[in-house]
């Protein structure tokens, strides 16, 4: 089990009131932690998808069977263009 650490952050009065009215006191920490985990996951996915979108296509004059054969034979870093 991961050790827990106490932290402090500020919420708007409206968000605090809604949190208190919707989530029981005994479950708020878990609720907030899961919301943060979900938000971080979404942020990381957006970063990753942005990186993928920025990849420049590489021209390789091989059909897919030849490419797979070279990958199997030589490894991914040694494909000859």
Backbone bond lengths (Angstrom), bond angles and torsions (degrees), N, CA, C in turn:
res aa  C-N    CA-C-N  psi(-1)  N-CA   C-N-CA  omega(-1)  CA-C   N-CA-C  phi
1 X - - - 1.451 - - 1.523 109.35 -
2 X 1.299 116.73 132.50 1.452 121.85 -179.43 1.526 109.79 -71.97
3 X 1.347 116.83 131.71 1.468 118.06 178.05 1.528 110.72 -64.72
4 X 1.301 115.68 146.98 1.463 121.91 -179.36 1.524 109.17 -97.34
5 X 1.325 115.50 149.15 1.459 121.68 175.82 1.515 108.60 -128.08
6 X 1.297 115.34 141.51 1.464 120.84 178.29 1.525 108.49 -80.70
7 X 1.321 115.97 140.79 1.458 121.32 178.38 1.525 109.09 -142.12
8 X 1.306 115.31 163.52 1.459 120.85 179.42 1.514 109.16 -128.11
9 X 1.314 116.94 136.19 1.455 121.66 174.00 1.518 108.03 -147.99
10 X 1.302 115.61 164.36 1.458 121.62 -175.11 1.526 110.30 -109.82
11 X 1.331 115.71 135.38 1.461 122.48 176.93 1.523 108.75 -119.19
12 X 1.309 115.59 155.47 1.466 118.34 172.77 1.526 107.91 -66.32
13 X 1.314 116.48 155.61 1.466 120.92 -179.76 1.524 110.87 -59.14
14 X 1.317 116.51 -38.23 1.469 120.76 -178.81 1.529 111.21 -64.68
15 X 1.339 117.07 -45.93 1.467 120.73 179.96 1.522 110.06 -65.42
16 X 1.328 117.07 -43.01 1.465 121.03 178.99 1.530 110.36 -59.59
17 X 1.314 116.84 -46.08 1.468 120.90 -179.42 1.530 110.79 -62.14
18 X 1.322 116.41 -44.50 1.468 119.57 -179.78 1.525 110.93 -64.96
19 X 1.334 116.94 -42.64 1.469 120.83 177.37 1.520 110.05 -57.90
20 X 1.325 116.55 -47.46 1.461 120.60 -178.41 1.529 112.26 -66.09
21 X 1.317 117.42 -29.63 1.465 119.34 -178.84 1.529 112.77 -84.34
22 X 1.324 117.10 -21.55 1.465 120.42 -175.24 1.529 112.49 -102.35
23 X 1.323 117.38 -37.09 1.469 121.08 -173.94 1.530 109.12 -109.84
24 X 1.338 117.11 125.04 1.466 119.43 178.07 1.534 111.28 -58.99
25 X 1.320 115.96 147.18 1.470 121.95 -176.71 1.528 111.80 -52.57
26 X 1.321 116.64 -39.82 1.469 120.52 -176.81 1.528 113.08 -69.70
27 X 1.336 117.63 -11.82 1.469 120.26 -177.22 1.528 113.50 -116.89
28 X 1.309 117.73 2.88 1.469 120.17 -174.68 1.518 113.02 -64.94
29 X 1.314 117.49 -44.61 1.475 119.22 -179.76 1.519 110.66 -59.63
30 X 1.325 116.45 -45.86 1.463 120.91 178.58 1.531 111.13 -61.94
31 X 1.324 116.12 -42.42 1.461 121.84 179.90 1.533 110.69 -61.75
32 X 1.326 116.23 -48.48 1.469 120.74 -179.07 1.522 110.51 -65.79
33 X 1.329 117.22 -42.27 1.464 119.94 178.43 1.529 110.82 -59.91
34 X 1.324 117.53 -44.72 1.462 120.44 -179.90 1.522 111.04 -65.73
35 X 1.331 117.18 -37.91 1.467 120.44 177.53 1.529 110.58 -62.72
36 X 1.325 116.62 -40.35 1.468 120.40 178.60 1.521 110.33 -67.96
37 X 1.330 117.55 -43.52 1.470 121.29 177.73 1.528 110.03 -58.42
38 X 1.317 116.93 -45.53 1.470 120.93 179.57 1.526 111.28 -63.05
39 X 1.338 116.92 -42.68 1.468 120.67 179.95 1.525 111.02 -65.73
40 X 1.333 117.11 -40.16 1.466 120.38 178.09 1.522 111.08 -66.11
41 X 1.319 116.67 -40.26 1.465 120.53 177.61 1.524 110.17 -60.35
42 X 1.333 116.48 -45.50 1.466 120.60 178.84 1.530 110.99 -62.52
43 X 1.332 116.63 -40.93 1.469 121.02 178.94 1.528 110.32 -62.62
44 X 1.337 116.97 -45.96 1.473 120.87 179.02 1.526 111.10 -62.97
45 X 1.324 117.40 -38.95 1.465 120.44 177.90 1.523 110.99 -62.99
46 X 1.335 117.26 -41.97 1.467 120.56 178.42 1.522 111.08 -63.68
47 X 1.334 116.46 -41.34 1.471 120.15 177.54 1.521 109.69 -62.23
48 X 1.329 117.13 -47.20 1.457 122.15 -179.27 1.524 111.28 -61.02
49 X 1.339 116.42 -45.93 1.465 119.60 179.56 1.526 110.93 -64.81
50 X 1.324 117.56 -34.55 1.457 121.06 175.17 1.514 111.53 -63.47
51 X 1.331 116.46 -40.77 1.467 120.32 177.08 1.522 110.78 -63.30
52 X 1.321 116.32 -42.34 1.464 120.21 178.73 1.524 110.44 -63.15
53 X 1.333 116.41 -42.18 1.468 120.10 179.73 1.524 112.16 -62.58
54 X 1.342 117.01 -27.74 1.467 121.37 -177.26 1.530 113.63 -86.37
55 X 1.324 117.79 -5.00 1.466 120.39 -179.62 1.521 109.39 -69.34
56 X 1.313 115.21 128.24 1.462 120.60 177.31 1.527 109.16 -81.00
57 X 1.314 118.06 134.63 1.462 120.18 177.61 1.528 110.73 -62.65
58 X 1.304 115.53 145.47 1.460 121.78 178.13 1.520 107.70 -112.44
59 X 1.312 115.54 129.65 1.456 119.16 178.79 1.520 111.16 -84.58
60 X 1.296 116.75 122.27 1.462 122.33 176.07 1.523 106.45 -127.95
61 X 1.316 115.63 123.78 1.468 120.35 -176.90 1.523 111.47 -85.60
62 X 1.327 115.77 55.39 1.463 121.52 178.67 1.518 107.93 -132.47
63 X 1.332 115.86 147.73 1.457 116.74 171.05 1.526 107.69 -81.04
64 X 1.309 117.54 171.87 1.460 120.63 -173.30 1.525 112.86 -61.42
65 X 1.317 118.34 -36.96 1.469 120.84 179.65 1.525 110.59 -65.72
66 X 1.336 117.11 -41.79 1.468 120.47 178.56 1.528 110.61 -66.52
67 X 1.324 116.79 -41.06 1.459 120.92 179.31 1.523 110.94 -62.20
68 X 1.323 116.90 -47.15 1.462 120.51 178.86 1.523 110.20 -62.04
69 X 1.313 117.27 -40.62 1.465 120.54 177.52 1.518 111.92 -59.87
70 X 1.329 117.26 -45.16 1.468 120.38 178.41 1.522 111.69 -65.70
71 X 1.326 117.14 -39.83 1.462 119.79 178.07 1.523 110.78 -61.21
72 X 1.313 116.03 -42.87 1.470 119.74 179.47 1.521 111.23 -67.05
73 X 1.308 116.07 -38.71 1.460 120.98 -176.07 1.525 112.31 -76.65
74 X 1.327 117.12 -43.69 1.463 120.46 -169.47 1.522 115.20 -113.60
75 X 1.280 118.68 -12.53 1.463 120.52 -175.48 1.515 110.68 92.22
76 X 1.305 115.63 159.38 1.458 121.05 -172.03 1.525 113.13 -65.79
77 X 1.318 118.94 -28.61 1.463 121.05 -177.19 1.520 113.18 -82.69
78 X 1.315 118.18 -2.17 1.461 120.11 -174.17 1.515 113.96 -121.03
79 X 1.295 117.44 24.24 1.463 119.99 177.67 1.516 108.13 -73.25
80 X 1.324 115.44 129.39 1.465 120.69 -179.01 1.523 109.73 -87.49
81 X 1.348 117.17 125.63 1.471 119.27 177.74 1.513 111.78 -67.42
